[in-house]
Amino acid sequence: MGIRGLMSFVEDHSNEFFTDLKLRDTKIVIDGYALFHRLCFSSNLDLRYGGDYDSFADVVQKFFESLFACNICPYVVLDGGCDISDKKLTTLKDRAREKIQMAHSLSVGGSGYVCPLLIREVFIQVLIKLRVCFVQCFSEADRDIMTLANHWNCPVLSSDSDFCIFDLKTGFCPLNSFQWRNMNTIKGTQNYIPAKCFSLDAFCHHFSNMNKALLPLFAVLCGNDHVNLPIMETFLSKARLPLGATSSKGRRHHRILGLLNWLSHFANPTEALDNVLKYLPKKDRENVKELLCCSMEEYQQSQVKLQDFFQCGTYVCPDALNLGLPEWVLVALAKGQLSPFISDALVLRRTILPTQVENMQQPNAHRISQPIRQIMYGLLLNASPHLDKTSWNALPPQPLAFSEVERINKNIRTSIIDAVELAKDHSDLSRLTELSLRRRQMLLLETLKVKQTILEPIPTSLKLPIAVSCYWLQHTETKAKLHHLQSLLLTMLVGPLIAIINSPGKEELQEDGAKMLYAEFQRVKAQTRLGTRLDLDTAHIFCQWQSCLQMGMYLNQLLSTPLPEPDLTRLYSGSLVHGLCQQLLASTSVESLLSICPEAKQLYEHLFNATRSYAPAEIFLPKGRSNSKKKRQKKQNTSCSKNRGRTTAHTKCWYEGNNRFGLLMVENLEEHSEASNIE
C-alpha cells in the first residue's frame, strides 16, 4: 500500500514529526520488499545490464552485518501474492506501465528504477546464508508487520507511507534516514545506528490533537493503492478543505494538508464519514460508504500471528486456510520456498510478467519461457475445489485458461494462456511431493527438453543453470551467437573461482591462477560500467535467458527441488557478461583468457560440451557463413556430404586460429542440428 505524497509531506516537517534515535539492542521488524528495493536503488548498482547480483548480495550482507554489530535482531517480513479480491489490479497495471517506461529509458541511456529480474530470489538467498529470520506472507504484509511490531513492542523499518497511519507502539523508522552505513559508538564500546522515528502522537498533535482513529479514513480519502475513486473528486472539490500553511510541493501536498485540517474537526470516523457522504449524490452513497469502510479495515490489526512462525515455525493465515490449499504449499510459501508468482497463478489464475531492460521493439523476453509456465499452470490446475468458487469465476469459461499480464511494445496487455494437461499422478497438487525424486526430476528435464546424461559431468550447483541454458539455446527466437553462450558460461565460473581461492587445501599455483582470473573478471566488469553503450540485442538475449532461469527455478521449487537451487549471488553478473561479450567480439579468445587457470578451463569445457549439443549448428559457423546460412543451407548440406574431409579440415583450422573452445566439427553438425531443432 501507500498514500501518494504522504512520505514527502511528513519529511518536509521532519523536525515536528520525527524524533532522533540511536538504535541498538532491540528487535526490529523489516519490510522486506521496501528494503531490497532501497538497497538496490541506493547503492550505485548498474541497472542496465540485467543485474550485478554479486554486488547486490554484498550490499545486503553489509546491511545486516551493521545491524548485528549494534545487537539489533532483524525479522524480515516479505509480501506474498496478490489479495484474493485482486483489488490492487488497477494499481499493479499502472505500475507495470511505469516500469516499462523506466526500463525503456534505461535501455537508451536514460535514468530509471527497475529491479533486475532475480533480485528478490537473490535477497532471500542472502537472508538464508546469514541466518536472518524471515517470513513470506500469504498476501500483502503491512498489517502483519504492524501486528508483530506491536506484539514485540519494537520499531518497524520501511519506506511505505502507510506506516504513518498504523498505530505503532514504538514507531516507524523510514529507510531513507536509517544511517546503517554511518554506524556510531557510545563510550567507545556500544555501537548504534542513527535513525529517525516517526511519531504518530506528534503528527496528530500538529493537527489540533486529532483522533488517531481518523487516519485510516484520511488514507482512503487521499487515495492509496486500494482506493482511487473518481467520485471522491466530487467530495474534494465541494468540501472547501482548509489549507492552513502553504505547501511547497504543489497540489498533492495541498490536498493532504487540507484533508487533515478538515478531518481534525470531527470526533470520530463515523461522524467524519457521514459528512463526506453528504457531498456525494444520494445514489452513490451506500456503495461508496461500503467501499470506504472496507478499505479502512486494511489499517486494523491482522489475525495472523507472525510471532508463532518465528518462535515455533507455525504460520496460520485464515484467508489461506479458507482456500483449502495443500498444507505443504502453505508451508513452502511461508518459508519463501515458493514464489508469490506461484501463489498468484494458484489463487487468481493470473500472473504479471515483470519488465526487464530489454529491446522494447521485440516481443517481450518472457515469451521464450512460456512453455515452462504452461507446465507449472498444469501442475496448479486442481489445487482445491474452493478456488473454483472464488477467483476463477472472473475468467473466461475455459478450464485450462490462465491469464498473463505482459509487455507489448511499450504498453501492457493481458493474454490467455492454456495450461498443459498432465498425467493423473502429476495433476494432484496435494500429492505432488509424494512423487519419487526420479519422477520429479524427469518432469523438470522433459520440460526443459534436456537429457539427464548431458548433466552428469556438471557440478551439482550448476546443473539447473546448464539445463536452462540448453532450453534457452533450443528456441529460435533466442538469436544467441557463440560469444553470447561463451560469455554466459565464463560468468558461471565466478562461483567456482571463489571456492578455489577460499579453499585451504589448494596448492599455491592453483590459487594464484584462480585469483588472476577472478581479478581479470573484476576488471572487465568495472570497465563495462564506465559508460559503455548498451547493446540492446545482446541485452534482450540475456533477458530471455534470465526469464528461462527464473521460470526454471520456479518449476524446480514447485517440484520440491529435484535439482539443487543455484547460488544466484555468484551465478550471473550483467556487467561482466556484457563486458565479456565485447571482449570476445573484439580479439580475446576463451582459450587465452582461461590459460592462467587450468581448473576453470576444465570446468568451462564441461559446461560448453553440455550446452553445445543443444545449440543451433549455425552459431558455430564463421561469421561470413552464419550470416548467409539461410540462403545457402541446401548448398552447404550437399557440400558437407560430398566433401566432408575438405570442409572439416578448413573449419577446424579456422576455429583453432580463433577460439578452440568454440570448436564444433562439421561432421557432427547434422547430428547436433537434429538434436537441437525441436521447435
C-alpha positions as CSV (number, residue, x, y, z in Angstrom):
1,M,0.0,0.0,0.0
2,G,1.0,3.6,0.1
3,I,-0.6,7.1,0.3
4,R,0.6,9.2,-2.6
5,G,2.7,12.2,-1.4
6,L,2.4,11.5,2.3
7,M,6.0,10.4,2.8
8,S,7.5,13.5,1.3
9,F,4.9,15.6,3.2
10,V,5.9,14.3,6.7
11,E,9.6,14.5,5.7
12,D,9.1,18.2,4.9
13,H,8.1,18.5,8.6
14,S,10.9,16.3,9.9
15,N,11.6,18.4,13.0
16,E,8.0,18.3,14.1
17,F,7.0,14.7,13.3
18,F,10.3,12.7,13.8
19,T,12.5,12.0,16.8
20,D,16.2,11.1,16.6
21,L,17.1,7.5,17.7
22,K,20.3,5.7,18.5
23,L,19.2,2.3,17.5
24,R,20.8,-0.7,19.3
25,D,19.9,-3.7,21.5
26,T,16.5,-4.2,20.0
27,K,14.4,-6.3,17.8
28,I,13.3,-4.6,14.5
29,V,10.6,-5.7,12.1
30,I,11.7,-5.0,8.5
31,D,9.5,-4.5,5.4
32,G,11.5,-6.9,3.1
33,Y,10.0,-5.5,-0.1
34,A,10.9,-1.9,0.8
35,L,14.4,-3.0,2.0
36,F,15.6,-4.8,-1.1
37,H,14.2,-2.0,-3.3
38,R,16.0,0.6,-1.2
39,L,19.3,-1.3,-1.3
40,C,19.0,-2.0,-5.0
41,F,18.4,1.7,-5.9
42,S,20.6,3.5,-3.4
43,S,23.9,1.5,-3.7
44,N,25.2,2.8,-7.0
45,L,24.5,-0.5,-8.8
46,D,24.2,-0.6,-12.5
47,L,20.6,-1.4,-13.5
48,R,21.1,-1.6,-17.3
49,Y,22.8,-4.9,-17.7
50,G,20.2,-7.2,-16.0
51,G,21.6,-7.3,-12.5
52,D,25.0,-7.4,-10.8
53,Y,23.7,-9.9,-8.3
54,D,27.1,-10.4,-6.7
55,S,27.4,-6.6,-5.9
56,F,23.8,-6.5,-4.6
57,A,24.4,-9.6,-2.4
58,D,27.5,-7.8,-0.9
59,V,25.4,-4.7,-0.1
60,V,22.7,-6.8,1.6
61,Q,25.3,-8.7,3.6
62,K,26.9,-5.4,4.8
63,F,23.5,-4.0,5.8
64,F,22.7,-6.9,8.1
65,E,26.3,-7.0,9.5
66,S,25.7,-3.4,10.6
67,L,22.6,-4.5,12.4
68,F,24.4,-7.4,14.1
69,A,27.2,-5.1,15.2
70,C,24.7,-3.0,17.1
71,N,22.9,-6.0,18.6
72,I,19.8,-5.3,16.5
73,C,17.9,-8.5,15.8
74,P,16.1,-8.2,12.4
75,Y,12.9,-10.0,11.4
76,V,12.2,-9.6,7.7
77,V,8.6,-9.8,6.5
78,L,8.1,-10.2,2.8
79,D,4.9,-9.6,0.8
80,G,3.3,-12.6,-0.8
81,G,0.9,-12.8,-3.7
82,C,-2.0,-10.5,-4.5
83,D,-5.0,-10.5,-2.3
84,I,-7.7,-12.9,-3.5
85,S,-10.1,-9.9,-4.1
86,D,-7.5,-8.7,-6.6
87,K,-8.4,-5.1,-5.6
88,K,-4.9,-3.8,-6.4
89,L,-5.0,-5.0,-10.0
90,T,-5.5,-1.5,-11.5
91,T,-2.6,-0.1,-9.4
92,L,-0.4,-3.1,-10.4
93,K,-1.1,-2.5,-14.0
94,D,-0.3,1.2,-13.7
95,R,3.0,0.4,-12.0
96,A,3.7,-2.2,-14.8
97,R,3.3,0.6,-17.4
98,E,5.5,2.9,-15.4
99,K,8.2,0.3,-15.1
100,I,8.1,-0.3,-18.9
101,Q,8.7,3.4,-19.4
102,M,11.6,3.4,-17.0
103,A,13.1,0.2,-18.5
104,H,12.9,1.9,-21.9
105,S,14.7,5.0,-20.5
106,L,17.5,2.8,-19.1
107,S,17.8,0.9,-22.3
108,V,18.5,4.1,-24.3
109,G,20.9,5.6,-21.8
110,G,18.5,7.5,-19.6
111,S,17.6,7.1,-15.9
112,G,15.1,4.9,-14.2
113,Y,14.5,2.4,-11.4
114,V,13.8,-1.1,-12.4
115,C,14.8,-4.0,-10.2
116,P,16.7,-6.8,-12.0
117,L,14.6,-9.9,-12.6
118,L,16.0,-12.2,-9.9
119,I,16.6,-9.6,-7.2
120,R,14.0,-11.0,-4.8
121,E,15.4,-14.5,-5.1
122,V,19.0,-13.2,-4.5
123,F,17.8,-11.3,-1.4
124,I,16.2,-14.4,0.0
125,Q,19.3,-16.4,-0.6
126,V,21.4,-13.9,1.3
127,L,18.9,-14.0,4.2
128,I,19.3,-17.7,4.4
129,K,23.1,-17.5,4.2
130,L,23.2,-15.0,7.0
131,R,20.5,-16.9,9.0
132,V,18.3,-13.8,9.2
133,C,14.8,-14.8,10.3
134,F,12.2,-14.1,7.5
135,V,8.7,-15.0,6.6
136,Q,6.8,-14.6,3.3
137,C,3.2,-13.6,4.0
138,F,0.3,-15.1,2.0
139,S,-0.6,-11.7,0.6
140,E,0.3,-8.1,1.4
141,A,2.5,-7.9,4.6
142,D,1.8,-4.4,6.0
143,R,-0.9,-5.4,8.6
144,D,1.1,-8.4,9.7
145,I,4.2,-6.2,10.1
146,M,2.3,-3.8,12.3
147,T,0.7,-6.5,14.4
148,L,4.1,-8.2,15.0
149,A,5.9,-5.0,15.9
150,N,3.2,-4.1,18.4
151,H,3.3,-7.6,19.9
152,W,7.1,-7.3,20.4
153,N,7.0,-3.5,21.2
154,C,9.7,-2.8,18.6
155,P,10.1,-0.4,15.7
156,V,9.3,-1.0,12.0
157,L,11.8,-0.3,9.2
158,S,10.2,0.5,5.9
159,S,9.6,3.3,3.3
160,D,5.9,2.7,3.0
161,S,3.9,5.7,4.0
162,D,1.1,3.5,5.3
163,F,3.2,3.1,8.4
164,C,2.5,6.7,9.2
165,I,-1.2,5.6,9.5
166,F,-0.8,2.5,11.6
167,D,-0.9,3.0,15.3
168,L,2.6,1.6,16.1
169,K,3.6,1.5,19.8
170,T,7.3,2.0,19.2
171,G,7.1,3.9,15.9
172,F,8.2,3.7,12.3
173,C,11.8,4.3,11.0
174,P,11.9,5.4,7.4
175,L,14.7,3.7,5.4
176,N,16.0,6.9,3.8
177,S,17.0,8.2,7.2
178,F,18.3,4.9,8.5
179,Q,22.1,5.5,8.5
180,W,23.3,2.0,8.6
181,R,26.5,2.9,6.7
182,N,27.4,5.5,9.4
183,M,27.4,3.4,12.5
184,N,28.5,5.3,15.6
185,T,29.8,4.3,19.0
186,I,28.8,5.3,22.6
187,K,31.7,5.4,25.0
188,G,33.9,3.5,22.6
189,T,32.1,0.2,23.2
190,Q,28.4,0.3,22.3
191,N,27.6,0.6,18.6
192,Y,24.4,2.2,17.3
193,I,22.8,3.2,14.0
194,P,21.5,6.8,13.8
195,A,17.8,6.8,12.7
196,K,14.7,8.9,12.8
197,C,11.4,7.6,14.2
198,F,8.0,8.9,13.1
199,S,5.8,10.0,16.0
200,L,2.1,9.5,15.4
201,D,1.3,11.4,18.6
202,A,3.3,14.4,17.3
203,F,1.6,14.2,13.9
204,C,-1.9,14.2,15.4
205,H,-1.0,16.9,17.9
206,H,0.1,19.1,15.0
207,F,-3.4,18.8,13.6
208,S,-5.4,20.1,16.6
209,N,-4.9,16.8,18.5
210,M,-7.0,14.9,16.0
211,N,-8.2,11.4,16.9
212,K,-5.8,8.7,15.6
213,A,-8.8,6.7,14.6
214,L,-9.5,9.2,11.8
215,L,-6.2,8.5,10.0
216,P,-7.5,5.3,8.1
217,L,-10.3,7.5,6.7
218,F,-7.7,10.1,5.7
219,A,-5.7,7.4,3.9
220,V,-8.6,6.2,1.8
221,L,-9.9,9.7,1.0
222,C,-6.4,10.7,0.0
223,G,-6.1,7.7,-2.3
224,N,-4.0,4.6,-1.6
225,D,-3.2,1.5,-3.7
226,H,-6.6,0.1,-2.9
227,V,-8.9,3.1,-3.4
228,N,-8.9,5.6,-6.2
229,L,-12.5,6.5,-6.7
230,P,-13.2,9.2,-9.3
231,I,-16.3,10.1,-7.4
232,M,-14.1,11.2,-4.4
233,E,-13.0,14.1,-6.6
234,T,-16.6,15.3,-6.2
235,F,-16.2,15.5,-2.4
236,L,-12.7,17.0,-2.6
237,S,-13.9,19.8,-5.0
238,K,-17.0,20.6,-2.9
239,A,-15.7,20.3,0.7
240,R,-13.6,23.5,0.5
241,L,-10.8,22.0,2.5
242,P,-9.0,24.4,4.8
243,L,-5.4,24.5,3.6
244,G,-3.6,26.2,6.5
245,A,0.0,26.8,5.7
246,T,1.0,26.8,2.1
247,S,2.8,23.6,0.9
248,S,5.8,23.8,-1.3
249,K,5.2,20.5,-3.1
250,G,2.1,21.5,-5.1
251,R,-1.3,20.1,-5.4
252,R,-0.8,16.7,-3.7
253,H,0.6,18.3,-0.5
254,H,-2.2,20.9,-0.6
255,R,-4.7,18.0,-0.7
256,I,-3.0,16.2,2.3
257,L,-2.9,19.4,4.3
258,G,-6.5,20.3,3.6
259,L,-7.9,16.8,4.4
260,L,-6.0,16.6,7.7
261,N,-7.2,20.0,8.7
262,W,-10.8,19.2,7.7
263,L,-10.8,15.8,9.5
264,S,-9.4,17.3,12.7
265,H,-12.8,18.9,13.3
266,F,-14.5,15.6,13.8
267,A,-14.6,13.5,17.0
268,N,-14.5,10.0,15.3
269,P,-14.6,8.2,11.9
270,T,-18.3,7.7,11.9
271,E,-19.1,11.4,12.2
272,A,-16.4,12.3,9.6
273,L,-17.6,9.6,7.1
274,D,-21.2,10.9,7.4
275,N,-20.0,14.3,6.5
276,V,-18.1,13.0,3.5
277,L,-21.1,11.2,2.1
278,K,-23.2,14.5,2.3
279,Y,-21.2,15.8,-0.6
280,L,-21.9,12.8,-2.9
281,P,-25.0,12.1,-5.0
282,K,-27.6,10.0,-2.9
283,K,-27.5,7.1,-5.4
284,D,-23.7,6.6,-4.8
285,R,-23.6,7.0,-1.0
286,E,-24.2,3.4,0.1
287,N,-21.7,1.9,-2.4
288,V,-19.1,4.5,-1.5
289,K,-19.6,4.0,2.2
290,E,-19.2,0.2,1.9
291,L,-16.0,0.6,-0.1
292,L,-14.5,3.2,2.2
293,C,-15.3,1.1,5.3
294,C,-13.9,-2.0,3.8
295,S,-10.7,-0.1,2.8
296,M,-10.3,1.4,6.3
297,E,-10.2,-2.1,7.7
298,E,-6.9,-2.6,6.0
299,Y,-5.3,-0.5,8.8
300,Q,-6.7,-2.7,11.6
301,Q,-4.8,-5.4,13.4
302,S,-4.1,-8.6,11.5
303,Q,-5.3,-12.1,12.6
304,V,-2.0,-13.6,11.5
305,K,0.4,-14.1,14.4
306,L,3.9,-14.0,12.9
307,Q,5.5,-14.4,16.3
308,D,4.2,-18.0,16.2
309,F,6.1,-18.6,12.9
310,F,9.3,-17.1,14.2
311,Q,9.1,-18.9,17.5
312,C,7.6,-22.2,16.6
313,G,7.6,-22.4,12.7
314,T,3.7,-22.2,12.6
315,Y,2.1,-20.0,10.0
316,V,-1.6,-19.7,10.2
317,C,-3.4,-17.3,7.8
318,P,-7.2,-17.5,7.8
319,D,-7.5,-16.3,4.2
320,A,-5.2,-19.0,3.0
321,L,-6.9,-21.8,5.1
322,N,-10.3,-20.8,3.7
323,L,-9.0,-21.7,0.2
324,G,-8.3,-25.3,1.2
325,L,-4.8,-25.3,-0.3
326,P,-2.5,-28.2,0.4
327,E,-0.5,-27.9,3.7
328,W,2.8,-28.3,2.0
329,V,2.1,-25.4,-0.3
330,L,1.2,-23.1,2.6
331,V,4.4,-24.0,4.5
332,A,6.6,-23.6,1.4
333,L,5.1,-20.2,0.7
334,A,5.6,-19.0,4.2
335,K,9.3,-20.2,4.1
336,G,9.9,-18.4,0.8
337,Q,10.4,-21.8,-0.9
338,L,7.7,-21.0,-3.4
339,S,7.4,-17.6,-5.1
340,P,4.4,-15.2,-5.0
341,F,4.3,-15.9,-8.7
342,I,3.1,-19.4,-7.9
343,S,0.6,-18.0,-5.3
344,D,-0.9,-15.6,-7.9
345,A,-1.2,-18.4,-10.5
346,L,-2.7,-20.7,-7.9
347,V,-5.2,-18.3,-6.4
348,L,-6.1,-15.9,-9.2
349,R,-5.0,-17.9,-12.3
350,R,-3.3,-14.7,-13.3
351,T,0.3,-13.6,-13.3
352,I,2.1,-10.4,-14.1
353,L,5.4,-10.8,-16.0
354,P,7.9,-8.2,-14.8
355,T,9.6,-6.0,-17.4
356,Q,13.3,-6.1,-17.8
357,V,15.7,-3.6,-19.5
358,E,15.2,-5.2,-22.9
359,N,14.6,-4.3,-26.5
360,M,11.1,-2.8,-26.5
361,Q,10.7,-3.3,-30.2
362,Q,11.0,-7.1,-29.9
363,P,8.4,-9.4,-28.3
364,N,8.8,-9.4,-24.5
365,A,11.6,-11.6,-23.2
366,H,9.2,-13.8,-21.2
367,R,7.7,-15.3,-24.4
368,I,10.6,-17.8,-24.6
369,S,9.8,-19.3,-21.2
370,Q,6.0,-19.6,-21.8
371,P,6.2,-23.4,-22.3
372,I,7.7,-23.8,-18.8
373,R,4.9,-21.7,-17.3
374,Q,2.3,-23.8,-19.1
375,I,3.7,-26.9,-17.3
376,M,3.5,-25.0,-14.0
377,Y,0.0,-24.0,-14.7
378,G,-0.8,-27.6,-15.4
379,L,0.5,-28.7,-12.0
380,L,-1.6,-26.0,-10.3
381,L,-4.9,-26.8,-12.1
382,N,-6.5,-29.0,-9.5
383,A,-5.3,-27.4,-6.3
384,S,-8.5,-27.0,-4.4
385,P,-12.3,-27.2,-5.1
386,H,-12.7,-24.0,-3.0
387,L,-10.8,-22.0,-5.6
388,D,-13.5,-22.7,-8.3
389,K,-16.0,-20.7,-6.3
390,T,-13.8,-17.7,-5.7
391,S,-11.3,-16.1,-8.0
392,W,-11.5,-18.1,-11.2
393,N,-15.2,-17.3,-12.0
394,A,-13.9,-13.9,-13.3
395,L,-12.0,-15.7,-16.1
396,P,-13.4,-16.9,-19.5
397,P,-15.1,-20.2,-19.2
398,Q,-12.1,-22.2,-20.3
399,P,-11.0,-25.0,-17.9
400,L,-7.3,-24.7,-18.8
401,A,-7.1,-20.9,-19.1
402,F,-4.6,-18.7,-17.2
403,S,-4.1,-15.0,-17.9
404,E,-0.7,-13.3,-18.1
405,V,-0.2,-9.5,-18.0
406,E,2.8,-8.9,-20.3
407,R,4.6,-6.2,-22.1
408,I,3.8,-5.5,-25.7
409,N,5.9,-2.7,-27.2
410,K,5.8,0.0,-24.5
411,N,2.4,-0.9,-23.1
412,I,0.8,-4.0,-21.4
413,R,-1.8,-6.5,-22.5
414,T,-3.5,-9.5,-20.9
415,S,-3.0,-12.8,-22.8
416,I,-4.9,-16.0,-22.2
417,I,-2.5,-19.0,-21.9
418,D,-3.6,-22.6,-21.8
419,A,-2.1,-24.9,-19.2
420,V,-0.7,-28.2,-20.3
421,E,-2.8,-31.1,-19.2
422,L,-0.5,-33.6,-17.3
423,A,-0.7,-37.2,-16.4
424,K,-3.0,-38.0,-13.4
425,D,-0.2,-38.6,-10.9
426,H,1.1,-35.0,-11.8
427,S,-2.3,-33.3,-11.6
428,D,-3.0,-33.6,-7.9
429,L,-1.1,-30.8,-6.2
430,S,-1.7,-32.2,-2.7
431,R,0.3,-35.4,-3.6
432,L,3.0,-33.8,-5.8
433,T,5.6,-34.1,-3.1
434,E,4.9,-37.8,-2.9
435,L,6.3,-38.5,-6.3
436,S,9.8,-40.0,-6.3
437,L,12.8,-37.8,-6.9
438,R,13.4,-39.6,-10.2
439,R,9.8,-38.8,-11.5
440,R,10.1,-35.1,-10.4
441,Q,13.5,-34.7,-12.0
442,M,12.2,-36.4,-15.2
443,L,9.3,-33.9,-15.4
444,L,11.7,-31.0,-14.9
445,L,14.2,-32.1,-17.5
446,E,11.4,-33.1,-20.0
447,T,10.0,-29.6,-19.7
448,L,13.5,-28.1,-20.4
449,K,14.0,-30.7,-23.2
450,V,17.3,-31.8,-21.8
451,K,18.7,-35.4,-21.3
452,Q,19.9,-36.3,-17.9
453,T,23.1,-37.8,-19.3
454,I,24.2,-34.4,-20.5
455,L,24.3,-33.0,-16.9
456,E,26.3,-35.9,-15.4
457,P,29.8,-34.1,-15.7
458,I,28.3,-30.8,-14.5
459,P,28.9,-29.7,-10.8
460,T,25.7,-30.1,-8.7
461,S,25.4,-26.3,-8.2
462,L,25.3,-25.6,-12.0
463,K,23.1,-28.5,-13.2
464,L,19.9,-26.3,-13.2
465,P,21.5,-23.3,-14.9
466,I,23.1,-25.5,-17.6
467,A,19.8,-27.3,-18.2
468,V,18.1,-23.9,-18.5
469,S,20.8,-22.8,-20.9
470,C,20.2,-25.8,-23.1
471,Y,16.4,-25.0,-23.1
472,W,17.3,-21.3,-24.0
473,L,19.5,-22.3,-26.9
474,Q,16.9,-24.5,-28.5
475,H,14.5,-21.7,-29.1
476,T,14.7,-20.0,-32.5
477,E,13.7,-16.6,-31.1
478,T,16.8,-16.5,-28.8
479,K,19.1,-15.3,-31.6
480,A,22.1,-16.2,-29.4
481,K,25.5,-16.2,-31.0
482,L,28.6,-18.1,-30.0
483,H,30.0,-15.2,-28.0
484,H,26.8,-14.9,-26.0
485,L,27.0,-18.5,-25.0
486,Q,30.7,-18.3,-24.2
487,S,30.2,-15.1,-22.0
488,L,27.4,-16.7,-20.1
489,L,29.4,-19.9,-19.3
490,L,32.5,-17.8,-18.4
491,T,30.4,-15.8,-15.9
492,M,29.3,-19.1,-14.3
493,L,32.9,-19.8,-13.4
494,V,32.9,-16.9,-10.8
495,G,31.4,-19.0,-8.0
496,P,33.9,-22.0,-8.5
497,L,36.8,-19.5,-8.7
498,I,35.8,-18.0,-5.3
499,A,35.6,-21.6,-3.9
500,I,39.1,-22.3,-5.2
501,I,40.5,-19.1,-3.8
502,N,38.9,-19.7,-0.3
503,S,39.8,-23.4,-0.2
504,P,42.6,-24.1,2.3
505,G,43.6,-27.3,0.6
506,K,44.5,-25.9,-2.8
507,E,48.1,-25.6,-4.0
508,E,49.5,-22.1,-4.2
509,L,49.8,-22.3,-8.0
510,Q,46.2,-23.2,-8.4
511,E,45.1,-20.5,-6.0
512,D,47.2,-17.9,-7.9
513,G,45.7,-18.8,-11.2
514,A,42.2,-18.6,-9.8
515,K,43.0,-15.2,-8.2
516,M,44.4,-13.8,-11.5
517,L,41.3,-15.0,-13.5
518,Y,38.9,-13.6,-10.9
519,A,40.8,-10.3,-10.9
520,E,40.5,-10.2,-14.7
521,F,36.8,-10.7,-14.5
522,Q,36.5,-7.9,-12.0
523,R,38.5,-5.6,-14.3
524,V,36.1,-6.5,-17.2
525,K,33.1,-5.8,-15.0
526,A,34.4,-2.4,-13.9
527,Q,35.3,-1.4,-17.4
528,T,31.8,-2.2,-18.6
529,R,30.3,0.1,-16.0
530,L,32.4,3.1,-17.2
531,G,29.7,4.2,-19.6
532,T,29.7,1.5,-22.3
533,R,26.7,1.8,-24.5
534,L,24.1,-0.9,-24.0
535,D,23.8,-3.3,-26.9
536,L,20.1,-3.8,-27.0
537,D,20.0,-7.1,-28.9
538,T,22.6,-8.6,-26.5
539,A,20.6,-7.3,-23.6
540,H,17.4,-8.9,-24.9
541,I,19.1,-12.2,-25.4
542,F,20.3,-12.3,-21.8
543,C,16.9,-11.1,-20.6
544,Q,15.4,-14.2,-22.3
545,W,18.0,-16.4,-20.5
546,Q,17.1,-14.8,-17.1
547,S,13.4,-15.4,-17.8
548,C,14.2,-19.1,-18.6
549,L,16.3,-19.3,-15.4
550,Q,13.6,-17.7,-13.2
551,M,10.8,-19.9,-14.6
552,G,13.1,-23.0,-14.4
553,M,13.7,-22.2,-10.8
554,Y,10.0,-21.7,-10.0
555,L,9.2,-25.1,-11.6
556,N,12.1,-26.7,-9.7
557,Q,10.7,-25.3,-6.5
558,L,7.2,-26.4,-7.3
559,L,8.6,-29.9,-7.8
560,S,10.4,-29.7,-4.4
561,T,13.9,-29.1,-5.9
562,P,14.8,-32.3,-7.8
563,L,17.8,-30.3,-8.9
564,P,19.7,-28.2,-6.3
565,E,18.9,-24.4,-6.4
566,P,21.9,-22.5,-7.8
567,D,23.6,-19.8,-5.8
568,L,22.4,-16.7,-7.7
569,T,24.7,-14.4,-5.8
570,R,27.7,-15.7,-7.8
571,L,26.0,-17.1,-10.9
572,Y,25.2,-14.1,-13.1
573,S,26.6,-10.6,-13.3
574,G,25.2,-8.4,-16.1
575,S,28.1,-6.1,-16.3
576,L,30.5,-9.0,-16.5
577,V,28.6,-11.0,-19.1
578,H,28.1,-7.9,-21.3
579,G,31.8,-6.9,-20.9
580,L,33.0,-10.4,-21.9
581,C,30.7,-10.3,-25.0
582,Q,32.5,-7.1,-26.1
583,Q,35.9,-8.6,-25.5
584,L,35.2,-11.9,-27.3
585,L,33.8,-10.0,-30.3
586,A,37.0,-7.8,-30.4
587,S,40.0,-10.0,-30.0
588,T,40.1,-12.1,-26.8
589,S,39.7,-15.8,-27.1
590,V,38.3,-18.1,-24.4
591,E,41.5,-20.2,-24.5
592,S,43.8,-17.2,-23.8
593,L,41.5,-16.0,-21.0
594,L,41.4,-19.4,-19.2
595,S,45.1,-20.3,-19.8
596,I,46.1,-19.0,-16.4
597,C,43.7,-21.3,-14.5
598,P,43.6,-24.9,-15.7
599,E,40.8,-25.9,-13.3
600,A,38.5,-23.1,-14.7
601,K,39.4,-24.2,-18.2
602,Q,38.5,-27.8,-17.5
603,L,35.1,-26.8,-15.9
604,Y,34.4,-24.5,-18.9
605,E,35.0,-27.4,-21.3
606,H,32.4,-29.5,-19.4
607,L,29.9,-26.6,-19.5
608,F,30.5,-25.9,-23.1
609,N,30.3,-29.6,-24.1
610,A,26.9,-29.9,-22.3
611,T,25.3,-26.9,-24.0
612,R,26.7,-27.1,-27.5
613,S,24.7,-30.2,-28.4
614,Y,21.5,-28.2,-27.9
615,A,22.6,-25.1,-29.8
616,P,21.7,-24.4,-33.4
617,A,24.5,-25.6,-35.7
618,E,24.8,-22.2,-37.3
619,I,26.1,-20.4,-34.2
620,F,29.3,-22.4,-34.6
621,L,30.0,-21.3,-38.2
622,P,32.4,-18.5,-39.1
623,K,30.6,-15.1,-39.2
624,G,30.5,-14.9,-43.0
625,R,28.9,-18.3,-43.3
626,S,26.5,-17.7,-40.4
627,N,25.1,-14.5,-42.0
628,S,24.2,-16.2,-45.2
629,K,23.3,-19.6,-43.8
630,K,19.6,-19.5,-44.7
631,K,20.3,-18.7,-48.3
632,R,23.0,-21.3,-48.7
633,Q,21.7,-24.1,-46.4
634,K,20.9,-26.5,-49.2
635,K,24.2,-25.9,-50.9
636,Q,26.1,-26.3,-47.6
637,N,24.4,-29.6,-46.7
638,T,25.2,-31.0,-50.1
639,S,28.8,-29.8,-49.9
640,C,29.2,-31.3,-46.4
641,S,28.1,-34.7,-47.5
642,K,30.1,-34.8,-50.8
643,N,33.3,-33.1,-49.5
644,R,33.3,-34.0,-45.8
645,G,37.0,-34.3,-45.4
646,R,37.9,-31.0,-47.1
647,T,35.2,-28.9,-45.3
648,T,36.2,-30.4,-41.9
649,A,39.8,-29.6,-42.3
650,H,39.0,-26.0,-43.3
651,T,36.6,-25.4,-40.4
652,K,38.9,-27.0,-37.9
653,C,41.7,-24.7,-39.0
654,W,39.5,-21.6,-38.6
655,Y,38.5,-22.5,-35.0
656,E,42.0,-23.4,-33.9
657,G,43.1,-20.0,-35.0
658,N,40.2,-18.1,-33.4
659,N,38.8,-20.0,-30.5
660,R,39.5,-23.6,-29.6
661,F,36.6,-23.8,-27.2
662,G,34.2,-22.8,-29.9
663,L,35.1,-25.8,-32.0
664,L,32.3,-27.9,-33.3
665,M,33.3,-30.4,-36.0
666,V,31.3,-30.1,-39.2
667,E,31.0,-33.8,-39.5
668,N,28.8,-33.6,-36.4
669,L,26.7,-30.6,-37.5
670,E,23.8,-32.6,-38.9
671,E,23.6,-34.7,-35.8
672,H,23.6,-31.6,-33.5
673,S,21.2,-29.9,-35.7
674,E,18.7,-32.7,-35.4
675,A,19.1,-32.7,-31.6
676,S,18.5,-29.0,-31.3
677,N,15.8,-28.2,-33.9
678,I,13.0,-29.1,-31.5
679,E,10.9,-26.0,-32.2
